[in-house]
């Protein structure tokens, strides 16, 4: 069961990192994708990428503490707290970005002519 958990966790982390890296590179390097909505998607991809990186750091720290190979003491506690704090901030950025995307989509559906005029000008 532990091996399956580790394989699943590593697979999710790799998929998260690869997928968000692809989205970030597409939006940054394709000029046609640079609009307001895609900037929100870019923001979401960056915050999710950071969540994935912090989760990977936390997960590797968990494995080290289980194996008991890293006797770093206070530095390990500080690093763990920093990773958890950064992960929390990144998660909140994701939530706020999703809420902003929802409001933007609502406005586009509710007032299609106004949003079209705003986009063209």
PEBEL-V449855 format. One record per residue. N is the residue number from 0. PSI is psi in degrees with one decimal (* if undefined). NEAR is the number of other C-alpha atoms within 8 Angstrom. Layout:
n	psi	near
N	PSI	NEAR
N	PSI	NEAR
This chain:
n	psi	near
0	-39.1	4
1	-39.9	5
2	-42.8	6
3	-39.9	7
4	-45.2	8
5	-42.0	8
6	-44.1	8
7	-45.7	8
8	-44.8	8
9	-38.5	8
10	-43.4	8
11	-41.5	8
12	-43.6	12
13	-43.6	8
14	-40.5	8
15	-47.9	11
16	-44.5	11
17	-47.9	8
18	-46.0	8
19	-33.4	12
20	-39.8	10
21	-46.4	8
22	-44.8	10
23	-46.8	11
24	-37.1	8
25	-46.6	9
26	-36.0	13
27	-36.7	9
28	-11.7	6
29	112.4	8
30	-26.5	7
31	-18.6	5
32	3.8	9
33	85.4	10
34	177.3	7
35	-47.4	6
36	-43.1	8
37	-25.1	10
38	-34.5	10
39	-40.4	11
40	-40.0	8
41	-44.5	11
42	-42.5	10
43	-41.2	12
44	-40.3	12
45	-45.5	10
46	-36.7	12
47	-36.0	13
48	-43.7	12
49	-39.9	10
50	-43.1	11
51	-41.7	11
52	-43.6	10
53	-36.7	12
54	-38.8	10
55	-41.8	9
56	-44.2	9
57	-42.2	11
58	-42.6	8
59	-35.0	8
60	-36.2	9
61	-43.8	8
62	-42.9	8
63	-38.7	10
64	-29.8	9
65	-42.8	6
66	-23.4	6
67	42.0	7
68	-8.5	6
69	93.3	6
70	65.0	5
71	-13.8	6
72	-125.0	6
73	-35.0	6
74	-37.7	7
75	-39.7	8
76	-43.8	8
77	-44.0	8
78	-41.0	8
79	-43.3	10
80	-39.2	8
81	-42.4	8
82	-42.9	11
83	-39.3	10
84	-47.1	8
85	-37.7	9
86	-40.2	12
87	-43.2	8
88	-44.3	8
89	-37.4	12
90	-40.7	11
91	-36.1	8
92	-40.3	10
93	-44.0	12
94	-45.1	8
95	-38.4	8
96	-42.0	11
97	-39.7	9
98	-40.5	8
99	-41.5	9
100	-41.0	10
101	-44.0	8
102	-42.8	8
103	-42.5	9
104	-37.5	8
105	-46.3	8
106	-40.7	10
107	-39.8	10
108	-41.4	7
109	-38.6	6
110	72.9	8
111	-34.8	9
112	-40.1	6
113	-42.1	8
114	-32.0	10
115	-41.7	8
116	-42.1	8
117	-36.8	7
118	-35.5	6
119	-24.1	5
120	*	4
